[in-house]
Amino acid sequence: MRLSEGIVPPSISDIISKGIMVENEFARLPAEIVSRAAQLATSTLANALDDAGFHDRVLTTLKAVSPGMRFTGPAMTVREITAEFGTFTAADFRVGAIIDAARAGDVVVIDMGGAKCSTWGGMASLAAKEKGVGGLLVDGGVRDLEEMIEFGFPVFARHLVPTTGRTRLKVEAINETVSVDGVIVEPGDLIVADGSGVVCLPRAEAVVLVSRAEEMQRDDEAAVTEIKNGLSFSDAMKKFTRI
């Protein structure tokens, strides 16, 4: 939806004064770790999570709104509450405040409880893209798919729906613990999303998990070479146990 010119999003100081809970800045992983993770498939990272005992860090039902979208970055979390049309005011729909709070490279992660109304659209995608935000992950609805594609902003969500979130939702908190698709996400956790799905790496364990996944990726690459050279898949599975 093309928003009218002249709309100025609220500043962080403004949203604090109006009651949204905004936690202080959170620790982000070094850019080198994020860059390494971006070279890995979510399936490989999911194997590393399994090996480390993190069996509940895969988001199984949130998918890219268009094929080929992907992102990797630290989670900047948002919690919203939703209700029937007219429950909240238009002023409670503070998507501008969310974008204000995000840094370049962050992945905005929104917990809206799976609601079937839109918290994000085309103009928000453009503004986030221009700021360098890495992507959007929403347990709920988004809209303006064609504009998201046009602006090149990657989005993973539960619903594509034309229904506006204005007066149906309220931004309640930024940079607090949220639950998205049944997975607990803390600010600064590493989010990786691709065509297979989404994984959430706990920030404190991300370096070890990325290193383990890199080892697995090297095995995958070796297996590809040997299969091309005639190794049967049965023998490849025996030799490379995690392919």
BAFI-3210 file (N, C-alpha, C; in Angstrom, 3 decimals, decimal comma, padded with zeros to 6 digits):
// residues 243
n [1|2|3|4|5|6|7|8|9|10|11|12|13|14|15|16|17|18|19|20|21|22|23|24|25|26|27|28|29|30|31|32|33|34|35|36|37|38|39|40|41|42|43|44|45|46|47|48|49|50|51|52|53|54|55|56|57|58|59|60|61|62|63|64|65|66|67|68|69|70|71|72|73|74|75|76|77|78|79|80|81|82|83|84|85|86|87|88|89|90|91|92|93|94|95|96|97|98|99|100|101|102|103|104|105|106|107|108|109|110|111|112|113|114|115|116|117|118|119|120|121|122|123|124|125|126|127|128|129|130|131|132|133|134|135|136|137|138|139|140|141|142|143|144|145|146|147|148|149|150|151|152|153|154|155|156|157|158|159|160|161|162|163|164|165|166|167|168|169|170|171|172|173|174|175|176|177|178|179|180|181|182|183|184|185|186|187|188|189|190|191|192|193|194|195|196|197|198|199|200|201|202|203|204|205|206|207|208|209|210|211|212|213|214|215|216|217|218|219|220|221|222|223|224|225|226|227|228|229|230|231|232|233|234|235|236|237|238|239|240|241|242|243]
n.u [000,850|000,665|001,833|000,755|002,539|004,711|004,256|005,673|007,655|007,510|009,992|012,438|012,478|009,978|008,227|008,799|007,823|005,173|004,401|005,259|007,187|010,577|013,504|016,951|019,822|020,904|023,325|025,130|026,203|029,562|030,245|031,628|030,926|028,204|028,379|029,648|027,681|025,736|026,539|025,736|023,409|020,071|019,309|021,707|022,538|020,443|021,054|023,410|022,342|020,749|022,783|023,922|021,980|019,899|016,937|014,663|014,737|014,037|011,975|009,045|006,834|006,758|007,304|009,078|007,719|007,975|009,586|013,121|013,862|015,919|017,700|020,102|020,844|021,103|018,490|016,081|013,694|010,091|007,042|003,605|000,163|-003,068|-006,441|-010,011|-011,195|-010,983|-010,372|-007,948|-006,101|-005,208|-002,760|-001,495|-000,393|002,552|004,644|006,706|008,195|009,302|011,042|012,693|014,009|015,581|018,803|021,162|021,432|020,083|017,567|014,208|012,011|008,845|006,416|003,224|001,349|000,309|-001,742|-004,254|-003,977|-002,402|000,799|002,753|003,862|004,290|005,504|006,746|008,569|010,191|011,258|012,667|014,489|015,980|017,243|018,920|018,145|018,091|016,027|012,674|010,780|007,788|005,351|002,552|000,596|001,340|001,391|001,099|002,730|003,811|005,143|007,052|008,657|009,430|010,956|012,947|013,098|013,482|011,059|009,617|006,757|003,638|001,142|-000,094|-001,996|-004,553|-005,717|-005,617|-003,579|-004,097|-005,764|-006,323|-004,145|-001,494|001,652|003,525|005,952|009,493|012,529|012,432|012,087|010,506|007,978|007,977|006,417|006,376|008,961|011,286|012,659|015,368|016,504|019,158|019,753|020,752|019,319|018,569|017,409|016,068|015,217|014,403|013,472|013,468|015,886|016,858|019,574|020,864|022,331|024,569|025,616|026,194|028,660|029,980|028,063|027,940|030,537|030,499|028,533|029,853|031,821|030,188|029,233|031,536|031,831|029,516|030,206|032,390|031,107|029,440|031,337|032,410|030,149|029,613|031,808|031,185|030,598|028,236|024,987|024,223|026,709|027,839|026,242|027,041|029,698|029,623|028,027|026,097|024,862]
n.v [-001,199|002,154|004,687|007,913|010,920|012,682|011,504|010,994|008,744|007,721|008,655|006,825|007,891|009,022|006,792|005,522|007,394|007,105|004,690|002,157|-000,645|-000,561|-002,200|-001,761|-001,450|-004,468|-007,163|-007,908|-010,401|-010,787|-009,409|-011,115|-013,707|-013,717|-013,419|-015,840|-017,670|-017,025|-018,297|-020,862|-023,569|-023,770|-026,354|-027,670|-026,220|-026,905|-029,594|-029,276|-027,997|-030,086|-031,925|-030,558|-030,642|-028,855|-029,126|-027,750|-025,445|-024,860|-023,230|-024,227|-023,623|-021,047|-019,354|-018,221|-015,422|-015,293|-017,238|-017,859|-015,893|-014,962|-014,617|-013,591|-012,786|-010,853|-011,156|-008,676|-008,081|-007,999|-007,549|-007,899|-007,208|-008,383|-007,809|-007,436|-005,450|-001,978|-002,050|-000,943|002,180|004,055|005,133|003,259|001,516|001,169|000,849|002,329|002,914|000,453|000,095|002,280|001,358|-000,700|-001,852|-001,641|-004,678|-006,157|-008,630|-008,253|-009,536|-010,538|-011,177|-011,880|-013,619|-015,269|-013,951|-013,060|-010,606|-007,749|-006,708|-005,422|-003,928|-002,833|-000,196|-000,115|-002,144|-000,964|001,221|-000,168|-001,605|000,494|001,378|-000,679|-002,937|-006,429|-008,306|-009,662|-011,445|-012,888|-013,987|-014,109|-011,875|-010,342|-007,931|-006,676|-008,042|-007,840|-005,397|-005,881|-007,697|-006,067|-004,117|-005,658|-006,792|-009,204|-011,377|-013,462|-015,180|-016,049|-015,610|-014,278|-011,544|-009,227|-007,596|-004,790|-004,048|-001,850|-000,438|-002,960|-004,058|-003,677|-002,363|-003,622|-004,187|-003,858|-005,456|-007,475|-010,780|-013,077|-015,280|-017,148|-018,919|-021,040|-021,101|-019,861|-016,694|-014,652|-011,243|-010,611|-013,273|-015,507|-015,450|-017,465|-017,846|-019,571|-021,254|-023,699|-023,198|-021,824|-021,171|-020,689|-019,642|-019,803|-016,936|-017,144|-019,603|-019,557|-019,311|-021,778|-023,468|-022,601|-023,214|-026,010|-026,603|-025,755|-027,725|-029,895|-028,997|-029,118|-031,887|-032,450|-031,232|-032,798|-035,240|-034,716|-034,451|-037,075|-038,629|-037,671|-038,756|-041,389|-042,810|-044,742|-043,792|-045,148|-045,992|-043,510|-042,493|-044,132|-043,370|-040,608|-039,487|-037,575|-036,562]
n.w [000,000|-000,906|001,015|002,205|001,389|003,628|006,091|009,166|010,855|014,329|016,753|018,759|021,356|021,389|021,205|023,580|025,398|024,878|025,840|024,793|025,518|025,417|025,339|026,372|024,162|022,609|022,692|019,789|017,481|016,177|012,926|011,254|012,048|011,436|008,672|007,979|008,760|006,936|004,672|004,908|004,636|005,926|006,524|007,066|009,293|010,995|011,437|012,910|015,143|016,139|016,851|018,954|020,838|020,687|019,941|019,444|017,931|015,383|013,115|011,954|010,315|009,219|006,247|003,272|001,556|-001,109|-003,609|-003,331|-001,544|001,222|004,339|006,842|010,133|013,245|015,657|016,015|018,176|018,343|020,000|019,506|020,161|019,282|018,141|017,611|014,795|015,320|017,989|018,865|018,504|015,533|016,036|017,562|015,812|015,130|013,093|012,047|014,320|014,862|012,693|013,167|015,448|014,549|013,446|010,716|009,001|010,923|011,653|011,689|013,993|014,536|016,886|016,631|017,380|015,383|014,065|011,626|010,178|008,671|009,583|008,262|005,228|001,803|001,746|004,238|003,815|001,854|003,322|005,322|003,751|002,635|004,907|005,422|006,794|007,444|006,975|007,437|009,790|010,550|012,747|011,789|009,796|006,578|003,863|000,426|-001,468|-004,100|-004,027|-002,051|-003,418|-005,566|-004,224|-003,233|-000,660|001,779|003,155|005,560|006,583|008,259|007,117|004,038|003,526|002,700|004,615|006,726|009,619|011,118|013,807|014,604|015,795|018,221|018,872|021,332|022,700|022,282|021,550|023,510|024,980|022,807|021,447|018,610|016,167|017,912|018,904|021,201|021,063|021,608|021,860|019,653|019,105|016,476|013,361|010,640|007,411|004,643|001,536|002,593|005,143|008,484|010,994|014,396|016,071|019,280|020,707|022,427|021,774|019,134|017,724|018,088|016,966|014,287|013,470|013,703|011,794|009,501|009,283|008,641|006,190|004,646|004,507|003,004|000,578|-000,147|-000,461|-002,638|-004,681|-004,713|-005,343|-007,898|-009,075|-009,183|-006,824|-005,052|-003,767|-001,461|-000,440|-000,075|001,974|004,048|004,354|004,705|007,247|007,844|005,603]
ca.u [000,000|001,460|001,419|000,769|003,769|004,674|004,109|006,966|007,578|007,899|011,337|012,467|012,060|008,531|007,485|008,939|006,924|003,791|004,046|005,827|008,358|011,744|014,685|018,196|020,495|021,311|024,603|025,050|027,354|030,468|029,820|032,283|030,113|026,979|028,747|029,884|026,390|024,982|026,989|025,297|021,994|019,373|019,299|022,986|022,489|019,518|021,812|024,302|021,492|020,418|023,960|024,188|020,863|018,887|015,984|013,455|015,145|013,644|010,630|008,615|005,682|006,895|007,987|009,288|006,515|008,273|010,759|014,433|014,174|016,697|018,420|020,827|021,168|020,663|017,068|015,556|012,388|008,926|005,816|002,372|-001,098|-004,073|-007,844|-010,959|-011,108|-011,463|-009,957|-006,840|-006,092|-004,229|-001,466|-000,865|000,194|003,802|005,664|007,847|009,015|010,054|012,142|013,609|014,779|016,440|020,067|021,514|021,776|019,162|016,346|013,073|011,259|007,608|005,474|001,856|000,464|-000,305|-002,945|-004,502|-004,030|-001,066|001,605|003,871|003,524|005,274|006,277|007,620|009,657|011,090|011,971|013,607|015,538|016,827|018,029|019,848|017,612|018,364|014,834|011,535|010,189|006,534|004,359|001,306|000,320|001,928|000,713|001,826|003,771|004,474|006,071|008,190|009,520|009,976|011,963|014,005|013,178|013,055|010,066|009,048|005,569|002,634|000,019|-000,217|-003,391|-004,691|-006,365|-004,716|-003,493|-004,471|-006,813|-006,421|-002,966|-000,742|003,043|003,569|007,313|010,593|013,752|012,174|011,918|009,245|007,766|007,626|006,245|006,677|010,369|011,645|013,696|015,908|017,217|020,542|019,876|021,060|018,244|018,953|016,214|016,256|014,097|013,962|012,817|014,108|016,463|017,249|020,735|021,072|023,501|025,717|026,123|026,222|029,997|030,205|027,125|028,366|031,747|030,093|027,836|030,858|032,405|029,210|029,178|032,696|031,478|028,560|030,930|033,184|030,170|029,030|032,435|032,548|028,983|029,839|032,865|030,705|030,245|026,787|024,434|024,291|028,064|028,054|025,572|027,883|030,926|029,299|026,845|025,109|024,323]
ca.v [000,000|003,361|005,600|009,314|011,625|013,548|010,772|010,870|007,713|008,204|008,341|005,929|008,631|009,223|005,584|005,259|008,282|006,709|003,451|000,922|-001,065|-000,720|-002,537|-001,166|-002,145|-005,835|-007,559|-008,534|-011,211|-010,147|-009,508|-012,271|-014,897|-013,594|-013,686|-017,280|-018,352|-016,749|-019,219|-022,202|-023,887|-024,011|-027,795|-027,979|-025,632|-027,720|-030,772|-028,833|-027,778|-031,408|-032,505|-029,820|-030,814|-027,808|-029,752|-026,921|-024,138|-024,771|-022,695|-025,195|-023,248|-019,726|-019,542|-017,044|-015,019|-015,481|-018,106|-017,253|-014,968|-015,513|-013,626|-014,009|-011,623|-010,880|-010,881|-007,523|-008,672|-007,140|-008,240|-007,174|-007,835|-008,177|-007,959|-007,110|-004,133|-000,887|-002,213|-000,033|003,381|004,035|005,499|002,057|000,769|001,939|000,149|003,240|002,768|-000,801|000,354|003,169|000,612|-001,696|-001,459|-002,301|-006,079|-006,840|-009,281|-007,904|-010,746|-010,044|-012,113|-011,363|-014,715|-015,912|-013,224|-012,957|-009,244|-007,374|-005,791|-004,909|-003,891|-002,439|000,981|-000,512|-002,909|-000,008|001,966|-001,078|-001,884|001,674|001,479|-001,791|-004,036|-007,658|-009,048|-009,660|-012,730|-012,538|-015,009|-013,400|-011,512|-009,222|-007,706|-005,962|-008,941|-007,351|-004,327|-006,507|-008,240|-004,914|-003,434|-006,595|-006,963|-010,575|-011,513|-014,768|-014,904|-017,108|-015,308|-013,147|-011,155|-007,795|-006,881|-003,940|-004,210|-000,607|-000,575|-004,375|-004,495|-002,683|-002,690|-003,625|-004,206|-004,018|-006,003|-008,370|-012,171|-013,356|-016,643|-017,087|-020,266|-021,982|-021,025|-018,686|-015,901|-013,559|-010,246|-010,966|-014,626|-015,457|-015,992|-017,811|-018,273|-019,840|-021,952|-024,838|-022,762|-020,849|-021,657|-019,669|-020,073|-018,997|-016,087|-017,616|-020,848|-019,420|-019,529|-023,227|-024,080|-022,273|-023,996|-027,397|-026,668|-025,644|-029,057|-030,694|-028,531|-029,671|-033,281|-032,416|-030,918|-033,981|-036,264|-034,345|-034,796|-038,526|-039,142|-037,352|-039,650|-042,757|-043,430|-044,923|-043,016|-045,999|-045,906|-042,135|-042,346|-044,804|-042,626|-039,274|-039,910|-036,529|-036,000]
ca.w [000,000|-000,982|002,065|001,827|001,682|004,793|007,334|009,840|011,882|015,648|017,211|019,913|022,553|021,296|021,515|025,014|026,122|024,630|026,517|024,281|026,272|024,559|026,120|025,928|023,079|022,903|022,103|018,478|017,120|015,215|011,529|010,634|012,347|010,653|007,284|007,837|008,858|005,713|003,625|005,276|004,470|007,192|006,802|007,704|010,637|011,799|011,868|013,979|016,319|016,671|017,496|020,189|021,765|020,514|019,026|019,373|017,415|013,976|012,915|010,947|009,478|008,610|004,968|002,424|000,832|-002,527|-003,747|-003,458|-000,457|002,321|005,130|008,031|010,951|014,635|015,854|016,728|018,448|018,548|020,420|019,239|020,556|018,243|018,542|016,547|014,190|016,152|019,388|019,144|017,686|014,448|016,613|018,132|014,693|015,050|012,315|011,944|015,521|014,713|011,763|013,882|016,443|013,895|012,857|009,461|009,187|011,837|011,179|012,546|014,336|015,144|017,488|016,670|017,750|014,226|013,663|010,189|009,668|008,235|010,379|007,442|003,820|000,812|002,109|005,348|003,210|001,220|004,361|005,965|002,773|002,527|006,142|005,487|007,594|006,715|006,600|008,354|010,145|011,230|013,071|011,540|008,425|005,852|002,593|-000,627|-001,930|-005,307|-003,649|-001,360|-004,473|-006,302|-003,420|-002,900|000,791|002,068|004,217|005,884|007,386|008,315|006,229|003,133|003,705|002,411|005,726|007,494|011,063|011,805|014,834|014,985|016,540|018,981|019,179|022,800|023,238|021,341|022,138|024,623|024,573|022,129|020,975|017,200|015,621|018,982|019,276|021,990|020,408|022,402|021,064|019,378|018,554|015,050|012,536|009,272|006,670|003,213|000,933|003,407|006,369|009,377|012,244|015,375|016,838|020,480|020,516|023,204|021,190|017,679|017,158|018,071|016,029|012,924|013,191|013,484|010,512|008,451|009,135|007,915|004,810|003,945|004,201|001,896|-000,658|-000,506|-000,926|-003,990|-005,589|-004,842|-006,065|-009,309|-009,554|-009,266|-005,549|-004,908|-002,653|-000,268|000,095|000,386|003,275|005,044|004,533|005,202|008,020|008,054|004,359]
c.u [000,881|000,956|001,541|002,111|003,592|004,483|005,482|006,853|008,049|009,326|011,267|012,027|010,558|007,771|007,636|007,948|005,474|003,496|004,561|007,073|009,505|012,948|015,912|018,809|020,958|022,630|024,366|026,330|028,271|030,009|030,427|031,499|028,829|027,264|028,996|028,567|025,580|025,383|026,469|023,804|021,341|019,341|020,595|023,026|021,547|020,196|022,753|023,526|021,113|021,593|024,257|023,043|019,798|017,866|014,747|013,749|014,851|012,202|010,030|007,529|005,767|007,777|008,159|008,012|006,711|009,526|012,056|014,800|014,978|017,323|019,120|021,138|020,673|019,197|016,862|014,079|011,310|007,766|004,623|001,186|-002,143|-005,466|-008,726|-010,742|-011,713|-011,048|-008,887|-006,962|-005,075|-002,841|-000,745|-000,138|001,534|004,899|006,897|008,775|009,865|011,261|013,161|014,543|015,784|017,729|020,257|021,970|020,860|018,063|015,237|012,222|010,028|006,736|004,106|000,851|-000,249|-001,507|-003,031|-004,831|-002,594|-000,416|002,636|003,458|004,651|006,120|007,194|008,808|010,675|011,917|013,018|014,776|016,509|017,710|019,057|019,411|017,695|017,146|013,796|011,025|008,970|005,701|002,996|001,255|001,111|001,149|001,616|003,002|004,532|005,479|007,264|009,187|010,196|011,121|013,093|014,197|012,647|012,157|009,652|007,896|004,653|001,523|000,373|-001,690|-003,529|-005,218|-005,363|-004,727|-003,883|-005,778|-007,048|-005,226|-002,305|000,667|003,232|004,983|008,315|011,831|013,507|012,041|010,546|009,168|007,233|007,584|006,663|008,113|010,617|012,819|014,074|016,533|018,683|020,757|020,075|019,974|018,788|017,718|016,568|015,067|013,582|013,227|013,680|014,665|016,863|018,393|020,874|022,377|024,739|026,362|026,409|027,591|030,278|029,309|027,518|029,608|031,411|029,385|028,808|031,563|031,462|029,138|030,364|032,471|030,502|029,279|031,768|032,292|029,708|030,102|032,519|031,356|029,121|030,898|032,480|030,367|028,729|026,281|024,441|025,666|028,378|027,430|026,347|029,129|030,697|027,974|025,795|024,620|022,848]
c.v [001,242|004,371|007,042|009,939|012,457|012,832|010,557|009,809|008,251|007,814|007,378|006,648|008,838|007,966|005,208|006,104|007,876|005,286|002,160|000,603|-001,329|-000,999|-001,839|-001,997|-003,526|-006,144|-008,267|-009,319|-010,444|-010,390|-010,722|-013,555|-014,872|-013,922|-015,168|-018,054|-018,177|-017,663|-020,636|-022,373|-024,110|-025,498|-028,231|-027,428|-026,404|-028,995|-030,423|-028,573|-029,101|-031,993|-031,849|-029,914|-029,741|-028,297|-028,884|-025,538|-023,965|-024,278|-023,403|-024,703|-021,854|-019,845|-018,210|-016,710|-015,134|-016,331|-017,319|-016,273|-015,690|-014,361|-014,305|-012,760|-011,771|-010,476|-009,577|-007,793|-007,621|-008,011|-007,324|-007,932|-007,473|-008,427|-007,575|-005,692|-003,088|-000,978|-001,197|001,200|003,222|004,360|004,308|001,232|001,423|001,163|001,029|003,122|001,504|-000,567|001,298|002,386|-000,345|-001,061|-002,159|-003,725|-006,841|-007,555|-008,927|-009,156|-010,321|-011,206|-011,442|-012,501|-015,383|-015,201|-013,047|-011,531|-008,812|-006,376|-005,056|-004,951|-003,369|-001,258|000,708|-001,300|-001,984|000,732|001,099|-001,388|-000,718|001,835|000,357|-002,932|-005,324|-008,421|-008,985|-011,077|-012,455|-013,779|-014,344|-013,004|-010,327|-009,045|-006,933|-006,789|-008,378|-006,248|-004,881|-007,059|-007,102|-004,261|-004,365|-006,795|-008,345|-010,663|-012,976|-014,521|-016,125|-016,874|-014,176|-012,769|-009,658|-006,964|-006,083|-004,293|-002,953|-000,806|-002,032|-004,845|-003,314|-003,203|-002,522|-003,545|-004,431|-004,468|-006,698|-009,793|-012,371|-014,845|-016,566|-018,503|-021,316|-021,978|-019,735|-017,990|-014,747|-012,523|-010,654|-012,396|-014,522|-016,176|-016,247|-018,378|-018,469|-020,631|-023,126|-024,423|-021,809|-021,561|-020,467|-020,224|-019,198|-018,214|-016,648|-018,860|-020,729|-019,729|-021,020|-023,891|-023,807|-023,079|-025,452|-027,549|-026,541|-026,979|-029,961|-030,288|-029,062|-031,142|-033,343|-032,176|-032,105|-035,092|-035,975|-034,758|-036,304|-039,149|-038,860|-038,258|-041,127|-043,434|-043,565|-044,114|-043,826|-045,920|-044,501|-041,914|-043,034|-043,989|-041,262|-039,371|-038,825|-035,913|-036,337]
c.w [000,000|000,055|001,595|002,175|002,945|006,100|007,940|010,915|013,217|015,967|018,383|021,180|022,571|021,691|022,976|025,796|025,951|025,071|025,949|025,085|025,297|025,442|025,549|024,799|023,522|022,206|020,783|018,214|016,173|013,786|010,841|010,861|011,536|009,186|007,043|007,864|007,582|004,564|003,834|005,035|005,826|007,533|007,484|009,122|011,546|012,276|013,020|015,268|016,965|017,452|018,838|021,192|021,685|019,491|018,763|018,816|015,924|013,895|011,713|009,998|008,867|007,376|004,232|001,674|-000,680|-002,647|-003,913|-002,374|000,626|003,110|006,297|008,838|012,369|014,765|016,614|016,947|018,719|019,021|020,176|019,814|019,518|018,796|017,362|016,028|015,130|017,600|019,765|018,264|016,551|014,972|017,228|017,075|014,330|014,329|012,148|013,136|015,457|013,814|012,392|014,802|015,816|013,398|011,509|009,760|010,110|011,061|012,162|012,733|015,121|015,609|017,525|016,833|016,594|013,660|012,144|009,774|009,423|009,176|009,537|005,978|002,955|001,214|003,296|004,822|002,556|002,271|005,043|005,032|002,690|003,761|006,251|006,370|006,780|006,250|007,698|008,536|011,010|011,500|013,012|010,078|007,904|004,552|001,629|-001,142|-003,131|-004,985|-002,880|-002,375|-005,231|-005,538|-002,973|-001,409|001,164|003,299|004,335|006,833|007,409|007,298|005,272|003,125|003,430|003,575|006,552|008,984|011,828|012,574|015,228|015,812|017,233|019,191|020,680|023,362|022,113|022,104|023,475|024,078|023,941|021,806|019,550|016,645|016,647|019,451|020,065|021,320|021,325|021,472|020,890|018,955|017,052|014,263|011,136|008,578|005,210|002,703|001,726|004,669|007,163|010,595|013,098|016,209|018,079|020,374|021,217|022,594|019,698|017,080|017,035|017,037|014,578|012,549|012,914|012,138|009,343|008,210|008,336|006,453|004,013|003,591|003,025|000,562|-001,117|-001,058|-002,343|-005,003|-005,809|-005,569|-007,559|-009,924|-009,492|-007,964|-005,453|-003,718|-001,361|000,374|000,601|001,754|004,393|005,366|005,145|005,949|008,177|006,746|004,235]
res [m|r|l|s|e|g|i|v|p|p|s|i|s|d|i|i|s|k|g|i|m|v|e|n|e|f|a|r|l|p|a|e|i|v|s|r|a|a|q|l|a|t|s|t|l|a|n|a|l|d|d|a|g|f|h|d|r|v|l|t|t|l|k|a|v|s|p|g|m|r|f|t|g|p|a|m|t|v|r|e|i|t|a|e|f|g|t|f|t|a|a|d|f|r|v|g|a|i|i|d|a|a|r|a|g|d|v|v|v|i|d|m|g|g|a|k|c|s|t|w|g|g|m|a|s|l|a|a|k|e|k|g|v|g|g|l|l|v|d|g|g|v|r|d|l|e|e|m|i|e|f|g|f|p|v|f|a|r|h|l|v|p|t|t|g|r|t|r|l|k|v|e|a|i|n|e|t|v|s|v|d|g|v|i|v|e|p|g|d|l|i|v|a|d|g|s|g|v|v|c|l|p|r|a|e|a|v|v|l|v|s|r|a|e|e|m|q|r|d|d|e|a|a|v|t|e|i|k|n|g|l|s|f|s|d|a|m|k|k|f|t|r|i]
***
